[in-house]
Amino acid sequence: MSSENLPQSPEQQLRKPRVAVVFGGRSSEHGISVVTAGAVLNAIDRTKYDVLPIGITTDGRWALTADEPERMAIADRTMPDVAQLAESEEGGVVLSVDPGSREVVYTEPGAVPKALGEVDVVFPVLHGPYGEDGTLQGLLELSGVPYVGAGVLASAVGQDKEYMKRIFTSFGLAVGPYLVVRPREWDNDPTAVRKRITGFADDHGWPLFIKPARAGSSIGITKVEDASGLDAAIEEARRHDPKFLVESLLRGREIECGVLEFEDGPRASVPAEIPPVTAHDFYDFEAKYIDSASGIVPAPLTEEQTAEVQRLAVEAFDACSCEGLVRADFFLTEDGGFVINEINTLPGFTPISMYPRMWQESGVSYQQLVDRLIQAALNRPTGLR
């Protein structure tokens, strides 16, 4: 039965919609997901919605956590962790996979399971594998529970940089030079892989960027100046994903643009520019989240350039069949053209993150952004659409 056709009891019709904010997760982006959850919990209008915070530990346990956003912030350059927020070291939250029920149950070893009530919509703020990549979205589709953001296919494509680039190319969007190294290739013949990469460098020049194929927040990326740094960079990328990409350096300005789904379709925000980060080799994880490197919003572009990058951002959103929200990242190259680097279907979402800042400048506050995403999810059916 489709979730949109589920009968509602009088109690359901009278009560406020219940939002489960799901965060943490098993990826290397666990900490920033917790930070994002704190910001979302602070922003949700409690006069309109009931809220249920659910944290996923690094080993995959769904934990009931306290609704205490102040404990979810970066402290002394250290990321928060779901294990520190969980109300129990062993208790677990279970979501029914029966599409006829949205009941959430809490279990403790040796105790009678406790019903926590039904959930009307899930706001996932998970980044990386096992959350942003279509896995959680698939579970929610099976459960018949609406959720914020992209569906299964778009989430998977948005996580895998190889297939993302293949789709962009098929839709006529310009991408930079890259090559892909799959696990079997490196495991079977690392010498041949090194030769491929140095050949790529002969064609496109050094430095190169070695990055995990399915990670975000610039985690696991290394800028390599010559062949002597390849093995260490590959080892670092493969710590996060056995498949990795090699990309050439694109010389130009880094431009980002937010896309948000409205009733009449997706719209683009004013773009932002990421200026050169002097304390870092590139806009890496520490620059983004620890040292708070600032973007320029709006980007100092001409009207024509702004219109073009907004058009391309919406095209990328549609090319990957996205829903809800996307941040699209581009390079404005020295020849004046835009090259798309990637999209992020669950972008950094703290109030100081680039996506909310771009929409703030476009006239949509952080609280309005959170509310619009929840409302869009409540109005969107699960299943084929």
Salt bridges, closest charged atoms under 4 A:
ASP50 OD1 - LYS16 NZ 3.54
ASP67 OD2 - ARG46 NH1 2.59
GLU68 OE1 - ARG71 NH1 2.90
ASP81 OD2 - HIS30 NE2 3.72
GLU118 OE1 - ARG15 NH2 3.96
ASP120 OD2 - ARG15 NH1 2.55
GLU141 OE2 - ARG385 NH1 2.97
ASP160 OD2 - LYS243 NZ 2.98
GLU162 OE2 - ARG166 NE 3.02
GLU162 OE2 - ARG182 NH2 2.38
GLU162 OE1 - LYS243 NZ 2.80
GLU185 OE2 - ARG196 NH1 2.95
ASP187 OD1 - ARG238 NH2 3.01
ASP231 OD1 - ARG194 NE 2.80
GLU236 OE1 - ARG239 NE 2.95
GLU236 OE2 - HIS240 NE2 3.29
ASP241 OD1 - ARG214 NH2 2.65
GLU247 OE2 - LYS165 NZ 3.17
GLU247 OE1 - LYS211 NZ 2.95
GLU256 OE1 - ARG327 NE 3.68
GLU261 OE1 - ARG380 NH2 3.52
GLU263 OE1 - ARG372 NH1 3.31
ASP264 OD1 - ARG267 NH2 3.29
GLU273 OE1 - ARG253 NH2 2.78
ASP284 OD1 - HIS280 ND1 3.28
GLU286 OE1 - ARG77 NH2 3.28
ASP291 OD1 - ARG77 NH1 3.08
ASP291 OD2 - HIS280 NE2 2.85
GLU308 OE2 - ARG311 NH2 2.77
GLU315 OE2 - ARG311 NH1 2.42
GLU323 OE2 - ARG380 NE 3.57
GLU323 OE2 - ARG385 NE 2.87
ASP329 OD1 - ARG327 NE 2.86
ASP371 OD1 - LYS48 NZ 2.85
